[in-house]
Amino acid sequence: MKHKFYGGVHPAEHKDATEHKPIAPLANAPAQVVIPMNMHIGAPCKPIVAKGDQVKIGQLIGETTGLGAPIHASVSGKVVAVEPRPAATGFPVMSVVIENDFQNEVSPDCKKRDNVDALTPQEIVDIIRDAGITGMGGAGFPTHVKIGSAIGKADTIIVNGAECEPYITSDHRLMLEHGEKIIQGVRFIMKALSLNNAFIGVEDNKMDAVTHLKGLVGEKNDITVEALHTCYPQGAEKQLIQRITGREVPPGKLPADVGCCVFNVATVSAVYDAVVSGMPLVQRIVTVTGGAIKNPVNLLAPLGTSFEHLVEEAGGFSEPANRVISGGPMMGVAQYDLSVTLGKATNCVLCLSKKEMPATSERHVCIRCARCVNVCPMHLLPLYMNMYSKKSEWREAETLRLMDCMECGCCQYICPGRIPLVQQFRTAKFEVRQLAAKK
């Protein structure tokens, strides 16, 4: 049975430029990759290689120091630096810089497994941990930690194929071209959680993917592929849970607290690669699109590839980009430097032309229309959160459940005053965390 979630908006999709473009490998491999040590939620990894070391594809180069996921070399070659470099988050991050030798040598640790059916649930979790797999459609939560915390609590597995953000089509193409990896990857996760059924939610603007995945499931009927009415932000895990199961995740709680465990389709595909071929997470599919791009494409690129190189692979700029965004237009982060690189959770490099930018207002006046309240999927009061944040009254903003804001951008999208609400809330959340750290 399908349910509704509160709020949401219906932005123009803008997916036509790439939704029919097959995934393409890079025409020219990057001469250098810069691999950040913080491609996940939790503590950054500790580099275990040094300048001058030779590395191979899949070789461990960053170890976890707490909550996190290990990081591996995405190309073979020589380590030329271990130092802070610009990152898509906006802050310099400790990174391992590898000069590509173009030999594509694979680490001997990456070995194909012949009898995957004999693996135990714990062995599957260990493989996922060692492969450095994280959520590839959102915040980058380590997948092995998510599975471990859900064992014995979750009764429902949900795989997110909604891809509700405008412009992005990387998951759509993955479902069409490598659907068998997704289906088998889901079954590996089902075994790890000792569950017999799972759901895959796909928005109904991708019915070709729905039909294809249903055909791959076949008569086994252990995986239900659901076509969901298109609405943003349906790809957020709490909204997807409510849409498919009718369950609401209470404030401050996790999906496992209502018996659910949610994974992105790219994540379960990476699980398949790790379990079957022994290859850790070293590459991903990324959509390079926007009105400023000559030839919008879906690319398969090694982690650490610079945005500049990805733009070149898409034919370069057809006109000066008014804004370059890591991610989609609703939740993505604007970039100031094209030397930032592709991370595990980077699904799009969006280069917007001037005419694609929304209308702006210099005054940013709130007229108390309450449209932001009507569309907030988290049942928040954005207009009052904004009022307190502008006055630097951080504690008052926190009492309005500021920290529950998932920065989806629905409020800013619908605001007639064009108030930069999301940026205001990001700043306020940073200040609240600083206060908590001092306390």
N, C-alpha and C positions, 0 to 999 in steps of 0.2 A: 504493500500500500504506500502511495506517495503522499507526503505531507507538505505543508508550507512553512517557510520561516519568515520572521518579521522583517519588514523593511526591504532594502535593496533598491537598485535602480536598473535602467536598461540603456546603457550607453551604446552609441553606434559601434558596430563590431570591428570594422576595418580589417577583416581577416582575408579578404579576397586576394590581396597581393601575394600571399604565400600559402594559402590553404591547399592549393593544388600543385605546389612545388615539392617534388620528392626531396628527401634528405640527401645532401651532397657532401662528400668528404672535401676537405680543403684542397683547392687546386695547388696551392703552395704551402707546405708545412712552415710553421713559424721558425725563424732562425733562433729565437730565444723564447723561453717561457718563464714567467714569474709566478711562482706558486705560493699564495699566501698561506700562513699557518693557522688561519682562523676561519675556515670555510664551514663552520658549524656553530651551533649554540654551545656555549660552555667555554672552558679555558682554551687558549690557543695551544697548538701542538708545539713541542720542543723539537727544533731541527736536530737531526742526528747525522747530518752530513756537513762537510766543511768545504771551503773554497779549494778547488783543485781535484776533488773527488770525481771519479767516473761513475755514472749511474745508468741504469737500464729501465725500460718501461715497466711499471708495476713494482719497482723497488721502493721499500719503505724509506721515506725521507723525513717524516715528522711523527713523533710519538705523542700520545695523549698524556696529559698530566692530571687528569681528572675527568669530568664530564666532557666527552668529545669523541672524535673519530680519527683514526690515523690517516696520514696523507702520503701519497705515493707519487713517484716521478711519472710524468705523462709523456715524456720523450726520453730517448737515450742521448747521452752526451756528457759534458763536463760542467760541474758546478762552478760558476764564475763569481758568485756572491751569495752571502747569507746576511741579509741586512733589511732594514725597514724600507718598504716601497709603497707608493700610493695604492690604495685599494678602493673598491667600489663603495665601501661603507663611508668614505670621506676622510678616513684617517690613515696615516701610514701604518703598515702592518709588517711584522717580521716575515720575510719571504725568502724562499730558496730560488735562485736564478740559475737556470740551466741553459747552456749553449747547446743547441741541437746539432748532433753529428749526422743526422739524417740516415743513420744505419738501422733505426727501428728495432734495436735489440731488446728482447723481452727478458725480464728477470727469470732465472731458473725457479724462483719461488712460485711463479704463475703456472700451475700445472692443471691440465684438463682432468676432470673426474669422470670415470667411466660408469660407476655404479652409484648414481646419485640417489636412487630409490632406497638404498640401504642406510642413508644418513639418518642419524637420530635428531630429534628436535633441538637438543643442545648443540650438536655439531653444526646445524644450520645457523643457529644464532652466533656461534663462534666464527663461522665463515663470514657472515655479514659484518661482524665487528672488525675482523682482521682486514676486510676489504675496504674499510673506511666509508661505508655507505651511510648517507644522511638523507633527510628529506630533500627532494630535488624540485619541489614546487612552492616552497615557502621559506620558513625560517632556518631550515637546515638542522633539524633535531636529529641526533644520532639514532639510526634505525634499530640497532641492537638494544639500545636502552629502552626505546619505545616498546619493542617486543617483550623484553625482560620484565618491564613494569606492568605489562598487560596479561602475562601468563597467570591463569587462574581467575582473572577478573573480567576479561573480555569474552563476550559471547558472539560478537558480530565484527567481521572484518569489512571495511569499506575502502575501496580503491578509487581515488579521485582522478577522474578523466574529464572533469567539467571544463577546465581551461576557460574560465569565464572572463578573464581580462581581455580587453580589445587588443587587436594586432597580433597576439601571440598564437602560433600554430604548431609549435614544436611537439607538444603532446599529441595533437591531432595526427600529425604525420607518423609519430611513433606508433600510435594505435593501428594505423592503416598498414604500415610497412613491417612492423615487428610485433604484431599482436600476439604471436605465439610465445614470445618471450614474456609478455605481460601475463598471459594466462598461466604459464608454467611457473613464473615468479610468484604469482598469487598462491599457487598450490604449495610452493615451498614455505611461504609464510603461514598458510593454513596448518601445515604440518608442524611448524615451529610453535604455534599457539595451540596445537591439538584441537583444532576446530574443523568442521566438515563443510562449512558453507561460507561464501563471501559475496559481496555486492561490488559491482563496478558501476559508478555513476557517471554518465556522459550527457552533456547538454544536447538538446534536440536540434541544435544547429550543426551537429556532426553525426547525422543519422547514418552516413556511410560507415563511420567507425563503429556505431552501435551494431549495425547489421554484420559487419566483419567479425567483431568480437563474439557475437552470439553464435556465428557459424563455427568459430574456433572452439567454443565451449562444447558444442555438439550435444549429444544425448546424455552426457554425464550429469548435467544439471547441478553441479556442485557450486557453480558461480552464476549469479544472476546479473545480467547486464541491464541496467535501468536507463531509459531515456528520460531526461529531466527537462522540464520547461526552462528555457534560457532566462537567467536572471543573475545579475551580479550582486553580492559576492558569493555565489553558490559554491565556489571552490574552497572557501574557508571551511576548515574541518568541522567547526561547531554547527555551521549552517547546513553542511552536507549531511551531517549526522541527523539533524532534525528533519531534513527533506526526505531522507530514505527510511528512517526508523520512527520518527515522531518523538524521539527523546531529546530533551533539552539539557545541555551541559550547564550546571549552575555556575554562577560567578566564582572564580577562584578554583574551580575544579578542572580536571582533565577528562578527555574522552573515555579513558579507562574506568573512570568513576561512574559512567553510565553504561558500561559494558561494551564499549566500542574501541576500535583501533583503526586509524586512518592512515593510508599510504598513498603517495602520488604514483601515477602510472610509470613515470620515469624511474622512480625508486624501485618498484617491483621488477622492472626490466633490468636494472643494475644488479638486483638480487640474483636473477637468473644468470647473468654473466659471471658473477662471483662464484656461484655454486657449481655451475656446469664447466666453465672454462678456466676458473681459478683467477680471473682477471679482476683486480680491484677497480675502484671507481677512479678512472684516469681521463675520461672524456665524457662529453655530453652533447646533446642536440640543442642548438640555440637558433632562435629566429632573429634574423637581422633585417629590419624593416623600417617603414616610416616614409613620409613624403620626401625626405631629403636623400633617400637611398636610390641609386640608379637601378639596381637589380635586386629587389628583396628576395631573400633566400632562407632556407632552413639548412643549417650547416652542422656537421659532426666534427667537433674540434677538440683538441687536447686541452685539459685544464691548464690555465696559465697563459693562454693565448691572449694577446692584447686586443682591446676593442678596436684599436687602429687597424690591426691586421684583419680582423673580422669585417670591418667596413670595406677594406680593400678587396676582400674576397667577394663582397657584394657589389663590386663595380665602382666603389667610392661614392662620393656625394654628388648628386645631381644639382644641388644648390647648397649654400651654407646651411648647416643644421642650426635651427634656432635653439634646440635643446637635445642632448643625448642622454637617454635614460637607461639605467640597468634595470630591466624588468618592464612591466607594462605601464600605461599612462596613469592608472589609478593608484597603484601601490609602489611603483618603481622609484628609484633614487636618481636624481639628476647628477650627472658627472661633470667634473671640471677639467678632467685630464683623460685623453684617450689611451694613455699608457696603462690604465687600470686593466685588470685581466679577468678572464672567464673563471668563475667559481663553480662549485658543485650545484648551487641553487640558482645560477644565472640562466634563465630560460629565454631571455630576449635582450637584444641591444636595439633600442628604439630611437630612431633619429628623426625628430619632428621638424617639419618645415615651418616657416613663419605662419602660413595660412592654417596650419593644423593646431596652432596654439589657441587655447580658449581666450575669449574676450577678458580683458582685465579692467579693474576699477582701482583708481588711486585712493578713493576714500574708504573702501572696505567697511561700509556701514551695515550693521545688523538692524534689520527692520522687524525683528521678532515674528517672522512669518511661520516659524516652527517647522519648516520643511525638513531641516536637518534632523529634527526629532522623529519625524514620520519615516525617514528612510534609514535611520541607524539600526543595523541588524543586531546590535548589542543592547538595545533598549536604553541608550544613554541620552543625556541632555547636552548636546554639543554647544548650544548657544551659551549656556551658563558655564560650561567648562572653559570656553573661550574667554568669557568675561573675567573669570577669576585668573586665568593664565596671563591675560594681558596686564593685569594688575600685580602680577608676581605673587599672588596669593595661592601658593602651591598646595598647602594643606587643604584649603577649601576645595580646590579642584580635585584633589585626591578623594575627598569624601563623596564626590559625585561619580566615583568609580572610574576615574581617569585611566587607571592602569588596566582596565578591561578593554579600553579602546584598541582595536586591532589595526587602526590606521588604514582602513579600506578605502577611504576617500569618498564615500557616498555623500557625506554631509557637504564636503567642499564642491562636489560635482553639482549638487542641486541648489547650492546657495546663490540667490540672485545678486548678492553683494560681492560675490567672488572673494570672500574672506579666505585667506590661506589657513584653513582650520587644521589640516593635517600637520603642517609644519609647526603650528602653534602647540599642538598636542605633543608632538615629538620633543619639542623644547621643554614643555612642562614635565613630561615623564622623565626626561634626563635630570631635571632639577629635583624631582621627587626622589629619584634614586640617589642623588648626591646627598640629600638631607638624610636619607635612611643610612647611608654609609657613614656619615658623620656621627649619627646617633649611636 
